[in-house]
Amino acid sequence: MAEAWWRVIADSLRDRINQGEFPPGSPLPNQRQLMDAYHCSTATIASATRALTAEGLIRKGEGARLIVQDTRLVTVNLAAPVTAPQADPWELACKRAGRVGLTVPTSGMQVPADRDIAVDLQVSPGDMVVQRTRDAVLDGQVVMIDTVHFPTPLADPNPTAIRTLIWSAAPTKEEAEALRLRPGTSALMARRILYNAEAQPVEVLYRVANERTVRFETYSG
């Protein structure tokens, strides 16, 4: 009976969130208020809110408060450059979705190319290439991670062709921790190679994202 009741409470709260009673960014009633409203125990409320947290509808805020998540998806165009002269592509994508995002560069260095990067950049394994990483942040949480490799010396940076692969798979342990994904949760992934007019690869992008928050497209028009 207790298990059935927490499901009823979770369904009720989900409906109230979806109907706009608790808009994105607002807190749910506290635990005592929920216990009084649904005439149940602490454990029952905890089970209901855990289910909604797992669905991505709510998250933990400051203290013991539970905050309603904004579930509007951000569509990221894989045909857009990682860096743009006037505006950041991630921040523009968030703006189009009615949300506010932030890009945080995390590293930039030269590294020896592993086998996959060497194939994609048409260099020899172990050759030095430029690696840059950055996080895409939304509501204070990392939701997408970019790792970009460039050949050294840099080739003509003006791309004229693109090759893209998109798939869903289990992230690495480090990726799952950064994206705060629960064990067993898959992530959205993409690998993109840009080529210049001489058919030389000028950039390899590996991107992993929380698929509850981000979706990819390849529109280039």
Beta strands, then each sheet from edge to edge (+ up, - down):
strand 1: 58-60
strand 2: 66-68
strand 3: 74-77
strand 4: 101-112
strand 5: 128-138
strand 6: 141-151
strand 7: 161-169
strand 8: 187-195
strand 9: 201-209
strand 10: 214-217
sheet 1: 1+ 2-
sheet 2: 3+ 10+
sheet 3: 4+ 5- 6+ 9- 8+ 7-
end
